[in-house]
Amino acid sequence: MPRFFVEGEPQGKYFLGGEDGRHAARALRLRAGEPVTLCDGQGWDYPCTVLRGEDGGLWLRVEGKTPSLGEPGAKVTVCQCLPKGDKLETVVQKAVELGAWEIWPLYSSRCVSRPDPKSMEKKTARLQKIAREAAQQSGRGAVPRVLPAANLQEALEAAVGQGTALFFYEAGQGSLRQALRAAGDRLFLFVGPEGGFAPEEAELARSLGAEVLTLGRRILRTETAPLAALSAIFYEKGDMEL
């Protein structure tokens, strides 16, 4: 069923306009009587019925209000050190589909990609749009935020102050399963760039209170590691079940 995020709480007769309305009317060709779901981004869904289309959108009748079912219990921020090319777009899209709460791009010592502030601002806006589209497609009840880029130490300090920092390092020894059994539901997942984390960064993470972990015997690409970790986290937390 088509799904769109809207501002506020839709009620009664509602006009879906803008880019989403045009897409629903022209690309999806939705017609009178067909179902549509609106979501307020705050965890509530609004089942609707199409009344009619007009230039620029659709008129809908809001049929009710129900809790969104697409949000996991654990809130996981993916702290991804900046990779090369468009890999971060893939990470954002797939991480949102899997259930990430936020995406936090980071600078670390081995990052080859280092956009200037203006370029990074434009990149963040594009990533936020990708996150929104992925949230709609995957039935999320909220649109995950793409946070402004920060340095690794800043993010580590924030993470250990708010929840559990899971720091994935190719020389790490800690077990993700054991770390999750002792952790709560506010998690920060740290993944290095193409060259991984430097030894001194792993030591910094350990000294600040992060869990320095392994994802197994195989070395994963920077765009693969966060998705593997998210899948394992949500499986262990029971979120992969109906």
N, C-alpha and C positions, 0 to 999 in steps of 0.2 A: 504494500500500500504506500502511495506517495506520502512523504513526511517533510514538513517544513517548520523551521524555527521562526517564531514571531516575538515581538516585544509585548510585554504585558499579558493580560488574561483575556483572550478572545471570548466574546459572548454573543448570543443571538445571531444576527445576520452580520457576516464578516467579509470584508473585501481583502483578498490576498493579492497584493500588487507587487511592484518592484521587480527585481530580477527573478525571484521565485515565482511570482504570479505569471510573468511572461513565459517562463519555462513550463509551468503547469499547463497553461492554455495553448501554447504553440508547439512545444516539443513533445510533451506528454499527451496533448490533445484530450485532456479530461473533459468529460461531458456531464450534463445534468444527471443526477442520481448516483454518480460514482463516489466512492468513499475517499477521504483525505484525512490525514492526521496532522494537526498543528501541535507544536510543543513550545512551552514558554521558556525553556532553558533552565527552569528552576525545579525540574523533576515532575512536571505535570503534562499529561497529554490531553488533547481535546479532539475527540472523534468528530468529523464533520461530513456533510454531504454537499456535493456540488449543486448549486442552484442554477447558475448559468455563467457563461463566459462573456467578457466584453473586452474592448481594447485595453491591453495592459494587465489583464489578470482575470481572476475568478471571484464570483460571489459564492460564499459558502454559508451553510447553516450549521452552527455549532450544536452538537447533539448532547454534549456532556463533558465531564472532567474526570480523568482517572490518573492514578500514579503511573509515572514512567517506569518501565521494567528493565530498561537498558543500562542502569547505573550499577556498577559493582560496589560491594560494601567497603573495600579498601580503596583509599585515595593514593594513587601512585603518580609521583612526578618523575618523568623521564628526563634526567639531566644528561644531555647528549653533547659531547664535545664536538665542535664544528668539523664535519667531514668535507671532502672535496665535492665539487659538482652539485648535482641535484639530489644527493643521497638523503639529505635532511628532509626533503619533501616526502620521500618514501617513508622515512621513519615516522614523521608526523602523521601521515595518512594511516599507516598500519597500526601505529600505537593507539590512535584514537579509536579505530575499529575494535581493537582488543580491550579497551577500557581505561586507558591512561587518563588521569585527572588533569595533568598539565604537561607541557613540554618546555624544558628550559635549556636553550642553547648555551654552551659554555666555551670559553677559551682555555686551552691548556697548553703546555709547553710544546707538544708535538703537533699542534694544529697547523696544517698547511694553509687552510682557508682562514683568512683574517680580514673580513670585509671592514671598510671604514664605517663610522657610525651612521652616515646617511644611507649607505648601501645596505647596512644591517637593518635599519628601520624599514626600508622597502621590502627586504627579504622577510622580515617578521610579519608584515602586513599580508604578504602572499601566503606565508605559512598559516596564518590565522584563517584565511579563506579556505585553504585546504582542510584545516581542522573542522571547520563548520560543515563543509560538504561531506566529509567523512562521517561526522556525527549524525547528519541527516540520513545518510545511506545505511548506517549500521544500527539505527534505532536507539541512539543515545538519548538520555533525558536532559543533558546539558552539553554545551559546547566547551570542550577543554581549551584553556588559555595557552597561547604561546607567549612565554614571558620574555622580557627584554634580555639580551645576551649579557652574561656576567662572567667573571673569572672563576676558576675552579675553587679557590680557597673561600671566596665569598659564598658560593653555593654550598660547600661542605659545612661551613659554620651555620648557615641557615638551616640546613637539613638536620643536623644533629640537635639543633635547638627546638625543632618542631616534630620530629619523629625519628624513624630509623633510616640511616644512610646505608645503602647496599652498594658497595664499591667493587666493581668487577675488574679484576686484574689477572693477566695471564699467568702470573706467578702466585696468585692467591691460593690459599689452602682451605679457607672456610667453606662450609656447606650452606648452600642457599636454603635447603629444607630446614636445617637446624636453626638458621638465623630467623626464618619466618615463624617458627614455633615459639620463639621468644619475643617476637615483634608484635606491635599493635597494628592498626589499620591505616596508619599514616606513614607512607614509605617514599623514599627518594632513591632512584635507581641511577647509578653513575656508570657511564660508558665512555671509553676513551675514543680518540680519533683513529685514523688509519694506522698510525704507529703505536697505538696503545698508550697507556699511562707510563710515565717515567718512574723509576724506582723511588725517587724522592717524593713524587706525588702520592704514591701508595703509602709511603711512610707518613706523609702529612695527614692523609685520610685516617690512618690508624691512630695517629696521635690525637686527632680531634674526636675520636670515638666512633668512626665509621666501621662497619663490618666489611673487611677485605675478603672477597669471595672469589670462587671459581665457577665457571659455567661448564666444567668438564674438561676432558683431555684434548678436545679439538679447539683450535683457534678459530673463532668466528669473526667475520667481517664486522666493521663498525656498524653497518646498517642491519646486520642480522642479530647481533648480540642483544639489543634492547627488546626485540620482538620475542626472542627465545626466553629472555628473563621474564617479560610480562606474562607470557603464556604459562610459564612454570609457577609464577606467583599466583595468578588467578586460579590455576588448577589446584594448587595447594590450599588456597583460601576457600575453595568450594564454589567459585564463581563460574565454572565451566559446566554447571549442572542447571537444569530447569528448576 
